[in-house]
């Protein structure tokens, strides 16, 4: 995985915040994925920042944590989204 990977949700994935959670709907299958508050924030950052590196840096700043610590969580989340073909 490269630091500058562009991140976008697949066009057929609908995303809604339903605080404190988030809901992703895959219109192709159809299936639903519910994420917790941390997953919701990661999805919001993906939309706002658009790159893996920018997401990690923004979350590290927001949560006052080391980027190395945040990157493991972000990468696990991105791997899950990729395994479901939710990123384009």
The first five atom37 places (N, CA, C, CB, O) and aatype in JSON, in Angstrom:
{
  "aatype": [20, 20, 20, 20, 20, 20, 20, 20, 20, 20, 20, 20, 20, 20, 20, 20, 20, 20, 20, 20, 20, 20, 20, 20, 20, 20, 20, 20, 20, 20, 20, 20, 20, 20, 20, 20, 20, 20, 20, 20, 20, 20, 20, 20, 20, 20, 20, 20, 20, 20, 20, 20, 20, 20, 20, 20, 20, 20, 20, 20, 20, 20, 20, 20, 20, 20, 20, 20, 20, 20, 20, 20, 20, 20, 20, 20, 20, 20, 20, 20, 20, 20, 20, 20, 20, 20, 20, 20],
  "atom_mask": [
    [1, 1, 1, 1, 1],
    [1, 1, 1, 1, 1],
    [1, 1, 1, 1, 1],
    [1, 1, 1, 1, 1],
    [1, 1, 1, 1, 1],
    [1, 1, 1, 1, 1],
    [1, 1, 1, 1, 1],
    [1, 1, 1, 1, 1],
    [1, 1, 1, 1, 1],
    [1, 1, 1, 1, 1],
    [1, 1, 1, 1, 1],
    [1, 1, 1, 1, 1],
    [1, 1, 1, 1, 1],
    [1, 1, 1, 1, 1],
    [1, 1, 1, 1, 1],
    [1, 1, 1, 1, 1],
    [1, 1, 1, 1, 1],
    [1, 1, 1, 1, 1],
    [1, 1, 1, 1, 1],
    [1, 1, 1, 1, 1],
    [1, 1, 1, 1, 1],
    [1, 1, 1, 1, 1],
    [1, 1, 1, 1, 1],
    [1, 1, 1, 1, 1],
    [1, 1, 1, 1, 1],
    [1, 1, 1, 1, 1],
    [1, 1, 1, 1, 1],
    [1, 1, 1, 1, 1],
    [1, 1, 1, 1, 1],
    [1, 1, 1, 1, 1],
    [1, 1, 1, 1, 1],
    [1, 1, 1, 1, 1],
    [1, 1, 1, 1, 1],
    [1, 1, 1, 1, 1],
    [1, 1, 1, 1, 1],
    [1, 1, 1, 1, 1],
    [1, 1, 1, 1, 1],
    [1, 1, 1, 1, 1],
    [1, 1, 1, 1, 1],
    [1, 1, 1, 1, 1],
    [1, 1, 1, 1, 1],
    [1, 1, 1, 1, 1],
    [1, 1, 1, 1, 1],
    [1, 1, 1, 1, 1],
    [1, 1, 1, 1, 1],
    [1, 1, 1, 1, 1],
    [1, 1, 1, 1, 1],
    [1, 1, 1, 1, 1],
    [1, 1, 1, 1, 1],
    [1, 1, 1, 1, 1],
    [1, 1, 1, 1, 1],
    [1, 1, 1, 1, 1],
    [1, 1, 1, 1, 1],
    [1, 1, 1, 1, 1],
    [1, 1, 1, 1, 1],
    [1, 1, 1, 1, 1],
    [1, 1, 1, 1, 1],
    [1, 1, 1, 1, 1],
    [1, 1, 1, 1, 1],
    [1, 1, 1, 1, 1],
    [1, 1, 1, 1, 1],
    [1, 1, 1, 1, 1],
    [1, 1, 1, 1, 1],
    [1, 1, 1, 1, 1],
    [1, 1, 1, 1, 1],
    [1, 1, 1, 1, 1],
    [1, 1, 1, 1, 1],
    [1, 1, 1, 1, 1],
    [1, 1, 1, 1, 1],
    [1, 1, 1, 1, 1],
    [1, 1, 1, 1, 1],
    [1, 1, 1, 1, 1],
    [1, 1, 1, 1, 1],
    [1, 1, 1, 1, 1],
    [1, 1, 1, 1, 1],
    [1, 1, 1, 1, 1],
    [1, 1, 1, 1, 1],
    [1, 1, 1, 1, 1],
    [1, 1, 1, 1, 1],
    [1, 1, 1, 1, 1],
    [1, 1, 1, 1, 1],
    [1, 1, 1, 1, 1],
    [1, 1, 1, 1, 1],
    [1, 1, 1, 1, 1],
    [1, 1, 1, 1, 1],
    [1, 1, 1, 1, 1],
    [1, 1, 1, 1, 1],
    [1, 1, 1, 1, 1]
  ],
  "atom_positions": [
    [[0.85, -1.17, 0.0], [0.0, 0.0, 0.0], [0.89, 1.24, 0.0], [-0.96, 0.0, 1.22], [1.85, 1.31, 0.77]],
    [[0.6, 2.19, -0.83], [1.4, 3.4, -0.94], [0.79, 4.53, -0.13], [1.56, 3.8, -2.4], [-0.43, 4.62, 0.02]],
    [[1.65, 5.39, 0.37], [1.2, 6.52, 1.19], [0.21, 7.4, 0.44], [2.39, 7.35, 1.63], [-0.7, 7.97, 1.06]],
    [[0.36, 7.53, -0.86], [-0.47, 8.45, -1.62], [-1.63, 7.76, -2.33], [0.38, 9.17, -2.64], [-2.23, 8.33, -3.24]],
    [[-1.94, 6.53, -1.94], [-3.07, 5.85, -2.55], [-4.3, 6.74, -2.54], [-3.37, 4.52, -1.82], [-4.69, 7.27, -1.49]],
    [[-4.91, 6.91, -3.7], [-6.17, 7.66, -3.76], [-7.29, 6.77, -3.24], [-6.48, 8.14, -5.21], [-7.37, 5.59, -3.58]],
    [[-8.13, 7.35, -2.42], [-9.22, 6.6, -1.8], [-10.55, 7.19, -2.21], [-9.07, 6.59, -0.27], [-10.81, 8.38, -2.01]],
    [[-11.39, 6.36, -2.77], [-12.75, 6.76, -3.12], [-13.66, 5.57, -2.91], [-12.83, 7.28, -4.59], [-13.3, 4.43, -3.23]],
    [[-14.84, 5.83, -2.38], [-15.83, 4.77, -2.32], [-16.31, 4.47, -3.73], [-17.02, 5.17, -1.39], [-16.43, 5.37, -4.56]],
    [[-16.59, 3.2, -3.99], [-17.12, 2.79, -5.29], [-18.41, 3.58, -5.54], [-17.37, 1.24, -5.34], [-19.17, 3.81, -4.61]],
    [[-18.68, 3.98, -6.78], [-19.88, 4.77, -7.08], [-21.2, 4.09, -6.68], [-19.92, 5.08, -8.54], [-22.2, 4.77, -6.46]],
    [[-21.2, 2.76, -6.6], [-22.42, 2.04, -6.23], [-22.58, 1.86, -4.72], [-22.45, 0.7, -6.9], [-23.49, 1.17, -4.27]],
    [[-21.69, 2.47, -3.95], [-21.76, 2.38, -2.49], [-22.38, 3.67, -1.96], [-20.35, 2.14, -1.87], [-21.86, 4.77, -2.19]],
    [[-23.48, 3.53, -1.26], [-24.1, 4.67, -0.59], [-23.62, 4.7, 0.84], [-25.67, 4.59, -0.65], [-23.54, 3.67, 1.51]],
    [[-23.3, 5.89, 1.32], [-22.8, 6.05, 2.68], [-23.63, 7.09, 3.4], [-21.3, 6.44, 2.69], [-23.86, 8.19, 2.9]],
    [[-24.08, 6.73, 4.59], [-24.84, 7.66, 5.42], [-24.34, 7.59, 6.84], [-26.36, 7.35, 5.36], [-24.05, 6.52, 7.37]],
    [[-24.23, 8.75, 7.45], [-23.91, 8.83, 8.87], [-25.21, 8.73, 9.65], [-23.14, 10.15, 9.22], [-26.15, 9.48, 9.4]],
    [[-25.25, 7.8, 10.58], [-26.38, 7.64, 11.48], [-25.75, 7.6, 12.88], [-27.25, 6.32, 11.16], [-25.66, 6.55, 13.51]],
    [[-25.33, 8.81, 13.33], [-24.53, 8.86, 14.57], [-25.14, 8.04, 15.7], [-24.38, 10.3, 15.02], [-26.35, 8.08, 15.92]],
    [[-24.3, 7.31, 16.4], [-22.84, 7.36, 16.37], [-22.22, 6.38, 15.38], [-22.29, 7.08, 17.74], [-21.03, 6.11, 15.47]],
    [[-22.99, 5.85, 14.45], [-22.49, 4.87, 13.5], [-22.6, 5.38, 12.08], [-23.24, 3.55, 13.65], [-23.11, 6.47, 11.82]],
    [[-22.1, 4.57, 11.17], [-22.23, 4.84, 9.76], [-22.76, 3.6, 9.06], [-20.89, 5.29, 9.15], [-22.55, 2.48, 9.52]],
    [[-23.44, 3.81, 7.95], [-24.02, 2.7, 7.19], [-23.57, 2.82, 5.75], [-25.57, 2.7, 7.3], [-23.69, 3.88, 5.13]],
    [[-23.04, 1.72, 5.21], [-22.7, 1.64, 3.8], [-23.63, 0.64, 3.16], [-21.2, 1.24, 3.6], [-23.82, -0.47, 3.67]],
    [[-24.23, 1.03, 2.04], [-25.13, 0.14, 1.31], [-24.51, -0.11, -0.06], [-26.57, 0.76, 1.18], [-24.26, 0.81, -0.83]],
    [[-24.27, -1.39, -0.34], [-23.75, -1.79, -1.64], [-24.94, -2.11, -2.52], [-22.77, -3.02, -1.53], [-25.61, -3.12, -2.33]],
    [[-25.21, -1.23, -3.48], [-26.38, -1.39, -4.35], [-26.22, -2.52, -5.36], [-26.64, -0.11, -5.09], [-27.2, -2.95, -5.97]],
    [[-24.99, -3.02, -5.53], [-24.76, -4.07, -6.51], [-25.22, -5.42, -6.01], [-23.3, -4.13, -6.88], [-25.59, -6.28, -6.81]],
    [[-25.2, -5.65, -4.69], [-25.41, -6.99, -4.16], [-26.85, -7.28, -3.8], [-24.55, -7.19, -2.95], [-27.29, -8.32, -4.28]],
    [[-27.64, -6.6, -3.09], [-27.38, -5.53, -2.15], [-26.94, -6.08, -0.79], [-28.63, -4.65, -1.99], [-27.33, -7.17, -0.38]],
    [[-26.12, -5.28, -0.11], [-25.71, -5.63, 1.24], [-25.48, -4.35, 2.03], [-24.43, -6.52, 1.23], [-25.32, -3.27, 1.46]],
    [[-25.47, -4.5, 3.34], [-25.3, -3.35, 4.23], [-24.13, -3.64, 5.16], [-26.61, -3.06, 5.04], [-23.98, -4.75, 5.66]],
    [[-23.32, -2.62, 5.39], [-22.22, -2.7, 6.35], [-22.41, -1.57, 7.35], [-20.81, -2.62, 5.64], [-22.51, -0.4, 6.96]],
    [[-22.45, -1.9, 8.62], [-22.57, -0.9, 9.67], [-21.2, -0.75, 10.31], [-23.66, -1.29, 10.74], [-20.55, -1.75, 10.65]],
    [[-20.75, 0.49, 10.49], [-19.45, 0.75, 11.11], [-19.65, 1.54, 12.39], [-18.51, 1.5, 10.14], [-20.62, 2.29, 12.54]],
    [[-18.72, 1.37, 13.32], [-18.79, 2.1, 14.58], [-18.35, 3.55, 14.38], [-17.9, 1.42, 15.65], [-18.09, 3.98, 13.25]],
    [[-18.28, 4.3, 15.47], [-17.93, 5.73, 15.39], [-16.56, 5.95, 14.77], [-17.98, 6.35, 16.78], [-16.36, 6.91, 14.03]],
    [[-15.61, 5.08, 15.07], [-14.27, 5.21, 14.49], [-14.31, 4.95, 12.99], [-13.27, 4.25, 15.18], [-13.69, 5.68, 12.22]],
    [[-15.02, 3.92, 12.58], [-15.18, 3.64, 11.16], [-15.89, 4.77, 10.44], [-15.94, 2.34, 10.95], [-15.54, 5.12, 9.31]],
    [[-16.89, 5.34, 11.1], [-17.59, 6.5, 10.55], [-16.62, 7.64, 10.31], [-18.73, 6.95, 11.49], [-16.65, 8.27, 9.25]],
    [[-15.78, 7.91, 11.28], [-14.82, 9.01, 11.13], [-13.83, 8.72, 10.01], [-14.06, 9.26, 12.45], [-13.47, 9.62, 9.26]],
    [[-13.39, 7.47, 9.89], [-12.48, 7.11, 8.8], [-13.15, 7.33, 7.45], [-12.02, 5.64, 8.94], [-12.52, 7.84, 6.53]],
    [[-14.42, 6.95, 7.33], [-15.14, 7.17, 6.07], [-15.27, 8.65, 5.75], [-16.52, 6.53, 6.14], [-15.12, 9.06, 4.6]],
    [[-15.56, 9.45, 6.76], [-15.64, 10.9, 6.55], [-14.3, 11.45, 6.09], [-16.1, 11.61, 7.83], [-14.25, 12.31, 5.21]],
    [[-13.23, 10.96, 6.68], [-11.89, 11.41, 6.29], [-11.54, 10.96, 4.88], [-10.83, 10.89, 7.28], [-10.9, 11.7, 4.13]],
    [[-11.96, 9.75, 4.5], [-11.73, 9.28, 3.14], [-12.39, 10.23, 2.15], [-12.27, 7.84, 2.94], [-11.79, 10.6, 1.14]],
    [[-13.62, 10.63, 2.44], [-14.33, 11.58, 1.57], [-13.65, 12.94, 1.54], [-15.79, 11.74, 2.03], [-13.51, 13.55, 0.48]],
    [[-13.23, 13.42, 2.7], [-12.65, 14.76, 2.79], [-11.22, 14.83, 2.27], [-12.68, 15.23, 4.23], [-10.86, 15.78, 1.57]],
    [[-10.42, 13.84, 2.59], [-8.98, 13.9, 2.31], [-8.58, 13.21, 1.02], [-8.22, 13.3, 3.46], [-7.73, 13.71, 0.29]],
    [[-9.18, 12.05, 0.74], [-8.95, 11.38, -0.53], [-7.67, 10.59, -0.7], [-9.0, 12.35, -1.55], [-7.48, 9.96, -1.74]],
    [[-6.79, 10.6, 0.29], [-5.59, 9.77, 0.19], [-5.31, 9.11, 1.53], [-4.37, 10.61, -0.28], [-5.66, 9.65, 2.58]],
    [[-4.69, 7.97, 1.48], [-4.36, 7.22, 2.69], [-3.52, 8.07, 3.63], [-3.63, 5.92, 2.34], [-3.8, 8.15, 4.83]],
    [[-2.49, 8.68, 3.1], [-1.58, 9.47, 3.93], [-2.33, 10.62, 4.61], [-0.42, 10.02, 3.09], [-2.15, 10.84, 5.81]],
    [[-3.14, 11.35, 3.87], [-3.88, 12.48, 4.44], [-4.87, 12.02, 5.5], [-4.62, 13.25, 3.33], [-5.05, 12.7, 6.51]],
    [[-5.5, 10.88, 5.28], [-6.44, 10.33, 6.27], [-5.69, 10.0, 7.56], [-7.15, 9.07, 5.73], [-6.14, 10.36, 8.65]],
    [[-4.56, 9.33, 7.43], [-3.78, 8.94, 8.61], [-3.31, 10.16, 9.38], [-2.58, 8.08, 8.21], [-3.43, 10.21, 10.6]],
    [[-2.78, 11.14, 8.68], [-2.27, 12.34, 9.36], [-3.4, 13.11, 10.05], [-1.56, 13.26, 8.36], [-3.23, 13.59, 11.16]],
    [[-4.54, 13.23, 9.39], [-5.67, 13.95, 9.99], [-6.2, 13.23, 11.22], [-6.8, 14.11, 8.96], [-6.5, 13.86, 12.24]],
    [[-6.31, 11.91, 11.14], [-6.8, 11.14, 12.29], [-5.8, 11.15, 13.44], [-7.12, 9.7, 11.88], [-6.18, 11.21, 14.61]],
    [[-4.51, 11.08, 13.11], [-3.48, 11.14, 14.16], [-3.56, 12.46, 14.9], [-2.07, 10.94, 13.55], [-3.43, 12.51, 16.12]],
    [[-3.77, 13.53, 14.16], [-3.9, 14.85, 14.78], [-5.18, 14.93, 15.62], [-3.91, 15.95, 13.7], [-5.15, 15.42, 16.75]],
    [[-6.27, 14.45, 15.06], [-7.56, 14.52, 15.76], [-7.57, 13.69, 17.05], [-8.67, 14.03, 14.83], [-8.1, 14.14, 18.07]],
    [[-6.99, 12.5, 16.99], [-7.0, 11.61, 18.15], [-5.74, 11.75, 19.02], [-7.14, 10.17, 17.7], [-5.58, 11.04, 20.01]],
    [[-4.86, 12.68, 18.62], [-3.61, 12.91, 19.35], [-2.85, 11.6, 19.56], [-3.89, 13.57, 20.71], [-2.46, 11.25, 20.67]],
    [[-2.64, 10.9, 18.45], [-1.94, 9.62, 18.47], [-0.84, 9.64, 17.41], [-2.93, 8.44, 18.22], [-0.83, 10.49, 16.52]],
    [[0.07, 8.69, 17.52], [1.13, 8.58, 16.53], [0.55, 8.07, 15.2], [2.24, 7.64, 17.03], [-0.33, 7.22, 15.18]],
    [[1.07, 8.62, 14.11], [0.61, 8.19, 12.78], [0.84, 6.69, 12.59], [1.34, 8.99, 11.68], [0.03, 6.03, 11.94]],
    [[1.92, 6.16, 13.16], [2.21, 4.73, 13.03], [1.11, 3.89, 13.68], [3.57, 4.41, 13.66], [0.75, 2.83, 13.17]],
    [[0.59, 4.36, 14.79], [-0.48, 3.65, 15.49], [-1.77, 3.72, 14.68], [-0.7, 4.23, 16.9], [-2.45, 2.71, 14.5]],
    [[-2.09, 4.9, 14.21], [-3.31, 5.11, 13.43], [-3.26, 4.33, 12.12], [-3.53, 6.61, 13.14], [-4.27, 3.79, 11.67]],
    [[-2.09, 4.27, 11.5], [-1.98, 3.62, 10.18], [-2.38, 2.16, 10.23], [-0.57, 3.75, 9.65], [-2.96, 1.65, 9.27]],
    [[-2.09, 1.46, 11.31], [-2.47, 0.05, 11.41], [-4.0, -0.09, 11.39], [-1.9, -0.58, 12.7], [-4.53, -0.99, 10.73]],
    [[-4.69, 0.78, 12.11], [-6.16, 0.74, 12.13], [-6.74, 1.13, 10.78], [-6.71, 1.66, 13.23], [-7.68, 0.5, 10.3]],
    [[-6.19, 2.18, 10.19], [-6.67, 2.63, 8.88], [-6.46, 1.53, 7.84], [-5.95, 3.93, 8.44], [-7.36, 1.24, 7.05]],
    [[-5.28, 0.91, 7.85], [-4.99, -0.14, 6.87], [-5.92, -1.34, 7.03], [-3.54, -0.59, 6.98], [-6.37, -1.92, 6.04]],
    [[-6.22, -1.71, 8.27], [-7.15, -2.83, 8.51], [-8.54, -2.48, 7.98], [-7.22, -3.16, 10.02], [-9.2, -3.33, 7.38]],
    [[-8.97, -1.24, 8.21], [-10.28, -0.8, 7.72], [-10.3, -0.78, 6.2], [-10.63, 0.59, 8.29], [-11.26, -1.23, 5.58]],
    [[-9.25, -0.24, 5.59], [-9.18, -0.19, 4.13], [-9.15, -1.6, 3.54], [-7.94, 0.59, 3.68], [-9.77, -1.85, 2.51]],
    [[-8.42, -2.52, 4.18], [-8.4, -3.9, 3.71], [-9.8, -4.51, 3.73], [-7.44, -4.75, 4.57], [-10.18, -5.23, 2.81]],
    [[-10.56, -4.2, 4.77], [-11.93, -4.7, 4.86], [-12.79, -4.13, 3.74], [-12.54, -4.35, 6.23], [-13.54, -4.86, 3.09]],
    [[-12.67, -2.82, 3.5], [-13.43, -2.2, 2.41], [-13.02, -2.79, 1.06], [-13.21, -0.68, 2.4], [-13.88, -3.05, 0.21]],
    [[-11.73, -3.0, 0.85], [-11.25, -3.57, -0.42], [-11.76, -5.0, -0.6], [-9.71, -3.54, -0.47], [-12.13, -5.39, -1.7]],
    [[-11.77, -5.78, 0.48], [-12.23, -7.17, 0.37], [-13.7, -7.24, -0.02], [-12.0, -7.91, 1.7], [-14.16, -8.23, -0.58]],
    [[-14.44, -6.18, 0.29], [-15.86, -6.1, -0.08], [-16.06, -5.35, -1.4], [-16.66, -5.4, 1.05], [-17.19, -5.12, -1.83]],
    [[-14.94, -4.96, -2.04], [-14.95, -4.22, -3.31], [-15.72, -2.91, -3.17], [-15.57, -5.08, -4.42], [-16.47, -2.52, -4.06]],
    [[-15.53, -2.23, -2.03], [-16.24, -0.98, -1.77], [-15.41, 0.26, -2.12], [-16.65, -0.91, -0.32], [-15.91, 1.38, -2.05]],
    [[-14.15, 0.06, -2.49], [-13.32, 1.19, -2.92], [-13.12, 1.11, -4.42], [-11.95, 1.19, -2.18], [-13.06, 0.02, -5.0]],
    [[-13.0, 2.27, -5.05], [-12.75, 2.27, -6.5], [-11.37, 2.83, -6.78], [-13.82, 3.09, -7.26], [-10.96, 2.92, -7.93]]
  ]
}
